[in-house]
């Protein structure tokens, strides 16, 4: 996101995204469609990267690639924690 804020609906859970946040990265990285609803909350601009251009873009912008890895890691950890809670697994 270059400018503005957006709200993404992830199965009834809402996350507000702001400048510097990612959306649509799973679709562009895997070339498979994702089913999420994203709503702009105000004047909104985003950088669009086509699936076929992602490898070159990330190669030319390694800081973006590192940021993307960190965000994906955080999101994966959140999903893992929710699954553990759902299954009743306590992790200290």
C-alpha positions in Angstrom: 0.0 0.0 0.0 1.5 3.3 -1.1 -1.2 5.6 0.4 -4.3 5.3 2.5 -5.9 2.5 4.4 -7.8 -0.6 3.5 -9.8 -3.3 5.5 -9.4 -6.9 4.6 -12.0 -9.5 5.6 -10.4 -12.8 6.4 -13.3 -15.1 7.2 -15.1 -12.6 9.4 -12.0 -11.3 11.0 -11.0 -7.8 9.9 -7.5 -6.4 9.6 -6.8 -2.8 8.8 -3.9 -2.3 6.5 -1.9 1.0 6.0 1.0 2.4 4.0 3.8 -0.3 3.7 1.5 -3.2 4.3 0.9 -6.0 1.7 -2.2 -7.4 0.2 -2.6 -9.9 -2.5 0.9 -11.3 -2.0 -0.2 -14.9 -1.7 -2.0 -14.7 -5.1 1.0 -13.1 -6.9 3.5 -15.5 -5.3 1.6 -18.7 -6.0 -0.2 -17.5 -9.2 -3.4 -18.9 -7.7 -6.5 -16.7 -6.9 -7.3 -15.9 -3.3 -10.8 -15.1 -2.0 -10.6 -12.1 0.3 -12.6 -8.9 0.3 -10.6 -5.7 0.6 -12.3 -2.4 1.0 -10.5 1.0 0.7 -11.3 3.1 3.8 -10.1 6.4 2.3 -8.1 7.7 -0.7 -6.1 4.6 -1.6 -3.1 3.8 -3.8 -1.3 0.5 -4.2 1.6 -0.8 -6.2 0.4 -3.5 -8.5 2.9 -6.2 -9.5 1.8 -8.8 -12.1 2.5 -12.5 -11.3 4.9 -12.7 -14.2 7.0 -9.7 -12.9 7.3 -10.6 -9.3 10.6 -12.5 -9.5 12.3 -9.6 -11.3 10.7 -7.0 -9.0 11.9 -8.8 -5.9 15.4 -9.4 -7.3 15.7 -5.7 -8.0 14.2 -4.7 -4.6 15.6 -7.0 -2.0 14.4 -4.9 0.9 10.8 -5.4 -0.3 11.5 -9.2 -0.5 12.8 -9.1 3.1 9.8 -7.1 4.3 7.5 -9.5 2.5 9.2 -12.5 4.2 8.8 -10.9 7.6 5.1 -10.2 7.1 4.4 -13.7 5.8 6.2 -15.1 8.8 4.1 -13.1 11.2 0.9 -14.1 9.4 1.9 -17.7 9.4 2.6 -17.5 13.2 -0.8 -15.9 13.8 -2.5 -18.8 11.9 -0.5 -21.3 13.8 -1.4 -19.8 17.1 -5.1 -19.8 16.2 -4.9 -23.4 15.1 -3.2 -24.3 18.4 -5.9 -22.5 20.4 -8.6 -24.2 18.4 -7.1 -27.6 19.0 -6.5 -26.8 22.7 -2.8 -26.9 22.5 -1.0 -24.6 25.0 2.3 -23.2 23.8 4.3 -21.2 26.3 
